Amino acid sequence: MSLQWYPGHMTKARRELVALMPSQDVVIEVLDARVPGASSNPLLREIRRDKPCVKVLTKADLADPERTSAWLIYLRREPNVSAFAASTDRADETRKQIRNLCGGMAQPRGVDKAVRAIVCGVPNVGKSSLINTLMQRTVAAVADKPAVTKEQQIVVLKDGMKLTDSPGMMWPKIVDERGALRLALAGSIPETAFDYLTIAMFGAELLLAEYPSLLVARYKLAALPESAEALLHEIGRRRGALRPRGVVDLHKAAEIFAHEFRSGAIGRITLELPPE
């Protein structure tokens, strides 16, 4: 599967990011802790080059903590990169980490020169939520759907750091099928660009192999289903996703499964491991 979703405003966002990059001291790349590899935009690596980068794994409270630790070790091996995991219940720690890491990595530009950082990432990974956490008030629109932010916004933190909130940006063509499915399941690609049954079948197969106990507990299963389709049938029966005569509506069951994954109702899950 080659998934393409690259709305027009992202071309503008890329152009603006290229123009702004030389004036920035640090890049803050926001990654979804459930899909850190899939949510890393290869275009951003090209644009930032050797610019210092702080990688923030958001939604860490929804991710597998052991896998998050493994990803942090992997990301910190990259040259000129720092990384930490952020969650909604540790706002003070997030602000401290951003202040210390960005301040420590920025090249000195003279006395009283504020650090300038740009916040980047694919859609719906939590960039605007991070901005609001750092500002300690709502300054950026937040919604549980991709491509809410379409224009750059500059804010100034209490310590003087200048942050630019850039729109979520994809790359023109995602050729990695499993990466595309991970992004869609995590909610970084809009519903108009994929079919729920396709991503749910992928997710169900992965969770059956890697998180079977969470599925048994969430859906009160007497035994683990033998296939992804069988799991969706069980979910449909238990959640009332039924057509006349008790036939399971697989598309409805798939939508339920996807939303329960995204909300964390199934449990703390990470859909990929770092490369060896």
LOTILUM-320734 format. One record per residue (C-alpha): residue number from 1; x negated, y negated, z negated; residue in one letter. Coordinates in nm, 4 decimals, always signed. Layout:
ATOM   num         xx         yy         zz   residuo
ATOM   NUM          X          Y          Z         A
...
end
This chain:
ATOM   num         xx         yy         zz   residuo
ATOM     1    +0.0000    +0.0000    +0.0000         M
ATOM     2    -0.1319    -0.3437    +0.0945         S
ATOM     3    +0.0619    -0.5998    -0.1084         L
ATOM     4    +0.0674    -0.9570    +0.0136         Q
ATOM     5    +0.1996    -1.2476    -0.1926         W
ATOM     6    +0.0299    -1.5785    -0.1292         Y
ATOM     7    +0.2790    -1.8694    -0.1315         P
ATOM     8    +0.1813    -2.1971    +0.0310         G
ATOM     9    +0.1084    -2.3871    -0.2886         H
ATOM    10    -0.1749    -2.1421    -0.3663         M
ATOM    11    -0.3683    -2.2595    -0.0609         T
ATOM    12    -0.3506    -2.6100    -0.2024         K
ATOM    13    -0.4488    -2.4822    -0.5476         A
ATOM    14    -0.7550    -2.3088    -0.4040         R
ATOM    15    -0.8604    -2.6214    -0.2157         R
ATOM    16    -0.8238    -2.8375    -0.5283         E
ATOM    17    -1.0139    -2.5842    -0.7388         L
ATOM    18    -1.3079    -2.5856    -0.4963         V
ATOM    19    -1.3190    -2.9667    -0.5049         A
ATOM    20    -1.2958    -2.9870    -0.8840         L
ATOM    21    -1.5416    -2.7094    -0.9752         M
ATOM    22    -1.8667    -2.9136    -0.9496         P
ATOM    23    -1.7413    -3.1633    -1.2109         S
ATOM    24    -1.6564    -2.8947    -1.4684         Q
ATOM    25    -1.8885    -2.7709    -1.7436         D
ATOM    26    -1.7135    -2.4413    -1.8142         V
ATOM    27    -1.4534    -2.2192    -1.6497         V
ATOM    28    -1.1951    -2.0576    -1.8782         I
ATOM    29    -1.0658    -1.7520    -1.6952         E
ATOM    30    -0.7476    -1.6098    -1.8446         V
ATOM    31    -0.6986    -1.2346    -1.8035         L
ATOM    32    -0.4073    -1.0145    -1.9078         D
ATOM    33    -0.5507    -0.7764    -2.1714         A
ATOM    34    -0.3283    -0.4984    -2.0342         R
ATOM    35    -0.4858    -0.5281    -1.6869         V
ATOM    36    -0.8185    -0.7115    -1.7271         P
ATOM    37    -0.9686    -0.5763    -1.4069         G
ATOM    38    -0.6635    -0.6129    -1.1849         A
ATOM    39    -0.5971    -0.9674    -1.3113         S
ATOM    40    -0.9505    -1.0873    -1.2316         S
ATOM    41    -0.9336    -1.2920    -0.9130         N
ATOM    42    -1.2295    -1.2225    -0.6775         P
ATOM    43    -1.1825    -1.5673    -0.5217         L
ATOM    44    -1.2551    -1.7302    -0.8562         L
ATOM    45    -1.5868    -1.5442    -0.8829         R
ATOM    46    -1.6814    -1.6869    -0.5426         E
ATOM    47    -1.5723    -2.0403    -0.6318         I
ATOM    48    -1.7320    -2.0678    -0.9770         R
ATOM    49    -2.0595    -1.8970    -0.8733         R
ATOM    50    -2.2986    -1.9286    -1.1717         D
ATOM    51    -2.0827    -2.1755    -1.3669         K
ATOM    52    -2.0555    -2.0727    -1.7361         P
ATOM    53    -1.7341    -1.8789    -1.7938         C
ATOM    54    -1.5292    -1.7936    -2.1014         V
ATOM    55    -1.2967    -1.5012    -2.0302         K
ATOM    56    -0.9892    -1.4948    -2.2534         V
ATOM    57    -0.7918    -1.1717    -2.2789         L
ATOM    58    -0.4398    -1.2915    -2.3535         T
ATOM    59    -0.1445    -1.0750    -2.4628         K
ATOM    60    -0.3897    -0.8723    -2.6706         A
ATOM    61    -0.1130    -0.7932    -2.9183         D
ATOM    62    +0.0550    -0.5936    -2.6362         L
ATOM    63    -0.2623    -0.4111    -2.5298         A
ATOM    64    -0.4377    -0.0984    -2.6556         D
ATOM    65    -0.6899    -0.2333    -2.9123         P
ATOM    66    -0.9521    +0.0330    -2.8384         E
ATOM    67    -0.9427    -0.0403    -2.4686         R
ATOM    68    -0.9519    -0.4145    -2.5381         T
ATOM    69    -1.2741    -0.3651    -2.7344         S
ATOM    70    -1.4204    -0.1650    -2.4462         A
ATOM    71    -1.3279    -0.4382    -2.1985         W
ATOM    72    -1.4859    -0.7099    -2.4145         L
ATOM    73    -1.8135    -0.5157    -2.4272         I
ATOM    74    -1.8028    -0.4754    -2.0491         Y
ATOM    75    -1.7191    -0.8416    -1.9761         L
ATOM    76    -1.9895    -0.9745    -2.2069         R
ATOM    77    -2.2520    -0.7928    -2.0013         R
ATOM    78    -2.1885    -1.0290    -1.7101         E
ATOM    79    -2.4439    -1.3098    -1.6732         P
ATOM    80    -2.3338    -1.6463    -1.8146         N
ATOM    81    -2.0068    -1.5011    -1.9479         V
ATOM    82    -1.8502    -1.4918    -2.2948         S
ATOM    83    -1.5246    -1.3148    -2.3737         A
ATOM    84    -1.2748    -1.2789    -2.6555         F
ATOM    85    -0.9212    -1.1469    -2.7083         A
ATOM    86    -0.6396    -1.3854    -2.7983         A
ATOM    87    -0.2973    -1.3053    -2.9405         S
ATOM    88    +0.0003    -1.5134    -3.0445         T
ATOM    89    -0.0540    -1.4587    -3.4176         D
ATOM    90    -0.4129    -1.5873    -3.4234         R
ATOM    91    -0.3769    -1.9411    -3.2895         A
ATOM    92    -0.6398    -2.0935    -3.5218         D
ATOM    93    -0.8936    -1.8284    -3.4206         E
ATOM    94    -0.8209    -1.8912    -3.0524         T
ATOM    95    -0.8815    -2.2654    -3.0929         R
ATOM    96    -1.2055    -2.1986    -3.2821         K
ATOM    97    -1.3332    -1.9534    -3.0216         Q
ATOM    98    -1.2613    -2.1880    -2.7308         I
ATOM    99    -1.4267    -2.4807    -2.9079         R
ATOM   100    -1.7395    -2.2862    -3.0054         N
ATOM   101    -1.7849    -2.0833    -2.6865         L
ATOM   102    -1.7209    -2.3688    -2.4446         C
ATOM   103    -1.9337    -2.6073    -2.6498         G
ATOM   104    -2.2166    -2.3579    -2.6691         G
ATOM   105    -2.2161    -2.2690    -2.2997         M
ATOM   106    -2.1764    -2.6190    -2.1532         A
ATOM   107    -2.4936    -2.7883    -2.0314         Q
ATOM   108    -2.5685    -3.1089    -2.2299         P
ATOM   109    -2.4573    -3.4196    -2.0412         R
ATOM   110    -2.5556    -3.6820    -2.2950         G
ATOM   111    -2.4336    -3.8127    -2.6277         V
ATOM   112    -2.0563    -3.8365    -2.6732         D
ATOM   113    -1.9887    -3.6632    -2.3426         K
ATOM   114    -1.6800    -3.4457    -2.3808         A
ATOM   115    -1.6910    -3.0898    -2.2531         V
ATOM   116    -1.4854    -3.0447    -1.9381         R
ATOM   117    -1.3263    -2.7065    -1.8754         A
ATOM   118    -1.0803    -2.5748    -1.6195         I
ATOM   119    -0.8315    -2.3000    -1.7067         V
ATOM   120    -0.7841    -2.0508    -1.4231         C
ATOM   121    -0.6189    -1.7164    -1.3647         G
ATOM   122    -0.3628    -1.5248    -1.1639         V
ATOM   123    +0.0065    -1.6047    -1.2232         P
ATOM   124    +0.1806    -1.5142    -1.5485         N
ATOM   125    -0.1266    -1.4173    -1.7514         V
ATOM   126    -0.0645    -1.6838    -2.0151         G
ATOM   127    -0.2599    -1.9908    -1.9007         K
ATOM   128    +0.0090    -2.2387    -2.0006         S
ATOM   129    +0.0668    -2.0630    -2.3328         S
ATOM   130    -0.3068    -2.0888    -2.4012         L
ATOM   131    -0.3022    -2.4612    -2.3190         I
ATOM   132    -0.0096    -2.5135    -2.5587         N
ATOM   133    -0.1904    -2.3173    -2.8319         T
ATOM   134    -0.5018    -2.5306    -2.7908         L
ATOM   135    -0.2990    -2.8531    -2.7902         M
ATOM   136    -0.0834    -2.7333    -3.0839         Q
ATOM   137    +0.2256    -2.8578    -2.9004         R
ATOM   138    +0.4108    -2.7891    -2.5770         T
ATOM   139    +0.2499    -2.9690    -2.2859         V
ATOM   140    +0.2711    -2.6981    -2.0188         A
ATOM   141    +0.5824    -2.5219    -1.8924         A
ATOM   142    +0.6038    -2.1559    -1.9926         V
ATOM   143    +0.8274    -1.8844    -1.8482         A
ATOM   144    +0.8152    -1.5069    -1.8213         D
ATOM   145    +0.7758    -1.5152    -1.4442         K
ATOM   146    +0.4870    -1.5921    -1.2073         P
ATOM   147    +0.4045    -1.9220    -1.0349         A
ATOM   148    +0.5645    -2.1636    -1.2843         V
ATOM   149    +0.2698    -2.4074    -1.2807         T
ATOM   150    +0.2247    -2.5520    -0.9318         K
ATOM   151    +0.0217    -2.8683    -1.0021         E
ATOM   152    -0.2989    -2.9369    -1.1932         Q
ATOM   153    -0.2574    -3.0991    -1.5344         Q
ATOM   154    -0.5302    -3.2558    -1.7494         I
ATOM   155    -0.5021    -3.2603    -2.1285         V
ATOM   156    -0.7411    -3.3729    -2.4019         V
ATOM   157    -0.7874    -3.1635    -2.7172         L
ATOM   158    -0.8306    -3.3114    -3.0632         K
ATOM   159    -1.2068    -3.2567    -3.0458         D
ATOM   160    -1.2247    -3.4473    -2.7162         G
ATOM   161    -1.2591    -3.1491    -2.4825         M
ATOM   162    -1.0903    -3.2159    -2.1492         K
ATOM   163    -0.8940    -2.9225    -2.0092         L
ATOM   164    -0.7521    -2.8924    -1.6600         T
ATOM   165    -0.4641    -2.6451    -1.6316         D
ATOM   166    -0.4741    -2.5111    -1.2756         S
ATOM   167    -0.1868    -2.3295    -1.1025         P
ATOM   168    -0.1923    -1.9512    -1.0984         G
ATOM   169    -0.3775    -1.8348    -0.7919         M
ATOM   170    -0.3796    -1.4986    -0.6166         M
ATOM   171    -0.5981    -1.3928    -0.3277         W
ATOM   172    -0.4491    -1.3604    +0.0226         P
ATOM   173    -0.4439    -0.9809    +0.0481         K
ATOM   174    -0.4657    -0.7229    -0.2299         I
ATOM   175    -0.5998    -0.4077    -0.0663         V
ATOM   176    -0.6457    -0.2118    -0.3903         D
ATOM   177    -0.3128    -0.0276    -0.4140         E
ATOM   178    -0.3422    +0.0686    -0.7800         R
ATOM   179    -0.4567    -0.2813    -0.8704         G
ATOM   180    -0.1545    -0.4296    -0.6943         A
ATOM   181    +0.0792    -0.1917    -0.8790         L
ATOM   182    -0.0799    -0.2805    -1.2130         R
ATOM   183    -0.0306    -0.6523    -1.1446         L
ATOM   184    +0.3314    -0.5972    -1.0432         A
ATOM   185    +0.4061    -0.3839    -1.3501         L
ATOM   186    +0.2476    -0.6472    -1.5771         A
ATOM   187    +0.4601    -0.9230    -1.4197         G
ATOM   188    +0.2011    -1.1227    -1.2227         S
ATOM   189    +0.3797    -1.0651    -0.8911         I
ATOM   190    +0.7447    -1.1716    -0.8418         P
ATOM   191    +1.0278    -0.9238    -0.7982         E
ATOM   192    +1.0792    -1.0391    -0.4402         T
ATOM   193    +0.7437    -0.8877    -0.3406         A
ATOM   194    +0.7881    -0.5334    -0.4700         F
ATOM   195    +1.0381    -0.2591    -0.5430         D
ATOM   196    +1.0974    -0.1723    -0.9108         Y
ATOM   197    +1.1188    +0.1983    -0.8386         L
ATOM   198    +0.7733    +0.1974    -0.6776         T
ATOM   199    +0.5999    +0.0272    -0.9699         I
ATOM   200    +0.7969    +0.2238    -1.2310         A
ATOM   201    +0.7019    +0.5556    -1.0721         M
ATOM   202    +0.3386    +0.4454    -1.0836         F
ATOM   203    +0.3669    +0.3277    -1.4448         G
ATOM   204    +0.5584    +0.6339    -1.5610         A
ATOM   205    +0.2994    +0.8669    -1.4108         E
ATOM   206    +0.0170    +0.6742    -1.5760         L
ATOM   207    +0.1840    +0.6665    -1.9189         L
ATOM   208    +0.2705    +1.0359    -1.9026         L
ATOM   209    -0.0994    +1.1076    -1.8568         A
ATOM   210    -0.2468    +0.8518    -2.0958         E
ATOM   211    +0.0179    +0.7525    -2.3543         Y
ATOM   212    +0.2561    +1.0515    -2.3824         P
ATOM   213    +0.3158    +1.0110    -2.7585         S
ATOM   214    +0.4389    +0.6533    -2.7108         L
ATOM   215    +0.6932    +0.7702    -2.4521         L
ATOM   216    +0.8183    +1.0508    -2.6779         V
ATOM   217    +0.8606    +0.8095    -2.9682         A
ATOM   218    +1.0223    +0.5271    -2.7700         R
ATOM   219    +1.2756    +0.7377    -2.5808         Y
ATOM   220    +1.3244    +1.0052    -2.8496         K
ATOM   221    +1.2301    +1.2844    -2.6118         L
ATOM   222    +1.2549    +1.6450    -2.7260         A
ATOM   223    +0.9827    +1.7375    -2.4770         A
ATOM   224    +0.7590    +1.5468    -2.2406         L
ATOM   225    +0.9057    +1.5311    -1.8865         P
ATOM   226    +0.7015    +1.7033    -1.6180         E
ATOM   227    +0.7082    +1.4152    -1.3704         S
ATOM   228    +0.7526    +1.0402    -1.3410         A
ATOM   229    +1.0910    +1.0852    -1.1748         E
ATOM   230    +1.2061    +1.3158    -1.4552         A
ATOM   231    +1.1001    +1.0529    -1.7110         L
ATOM   232    +1.3018    +0.7827    -1.5336         L
ATOM   233    +1.6028    +1.0163    -1.5302         H
ATOM   234    +1.5688    +1.0568    -1.9082         E
ATOM   235    +1.5386    +0.6802    -1.9563         I
ATOM   236    +1.8440    +0.6220    -1.7372         G
ATOM   237    +2.0554    +0.8672    -1.9396         R
ATOM   238    +1.9443    +0.7198    -2.2717         R
ATOM   239    +1.9877    +0.3561    -2.1631         R
ATOM   240    +2.3222    +0.3964    -1.9849         G
ATOM   241    +2.1842    +0.3358    -1.6350         A
ATOM   242    +2.4530    +0.5549    -1.4809         L
ATOM   243    +2.6641    +0.5550    -1.1686         R
ATOM   244    +3.0056    +0.7240    -1.1376         P
ATOM   245    +3.0152    +1.0902    -1.2444         R
ATOM   246    +2.7133    +1.0391    -1.4672         G
ATOM   247    +2.4567    +1.0109    -1.1879         V
ATOM   248    +2.1447    +0.8254    -1.3041         V
ATOM   249    +2.0761    +0.4966    -1.1250         D
ATOM   250    +1.7000    +0.5371    -1.0775         L
ATOM   251    +1.6475    +0.1779    -0.9672         H
ATOM   252    +1.8194    +0.0484    -1.2809         K
ATOM   253    +1.6219    +0.2928    -1.4960         A
ATOM   254    +1.3018    +0.1733    -1.3260         A
ATOM   255    +1.3855    -0.1896    -1.4048         E
ATOM   256    +1.4519    -0.1000    -1.7693         I
ATOM   257    +1.1202    +0.0842    -1.7916         F
ATOM   258    +0.9263    -0.2092    -1.6421         A
ATOM   259    +1.0823    -0.4641    -1.8760         H
ATOM   260    +1.0256    -0.2448    -2.1807         E
ATOM   261    +0.6591    -0.2083    -2.0859         F
ATOM   262    +0.6177    -0.5842    -2.0417         R
ATOM   263    +0.7830    -0.6657    -2.3735         S
ATOM   264    +0.5677    -0.4170    -2.5623         G
ATOM   265    +0.8711    -0.2118    -2.6657         A
ATOM   266    +0.7027    +0.1121    -2.5549         I
ATOM   267    +0.3870    +0.0321    -2.7493         G
ATOM   268    +0.0431    -0.1212    -2.7112         R
ATOM   269    -0.0761    -0.0126    -2.3679         I
ATOM   270    -0.3642    -0.0990    -2.1364         T
ATOM   271    -0.3288    +0.0247    -1.7800         L
ATOM   272    -0.6977    +0.0551    -1.6948         E
ATOM   273    -1.0402    +0.1192    -1.8406         L
ATOM   274    -1.3514    -0.0844    -1.7597         P
ATOM   275    -1.5818    +0.0598    -1.4923         P
ATOM   276    -1.8450    +0.2985    -1.6147         E
end
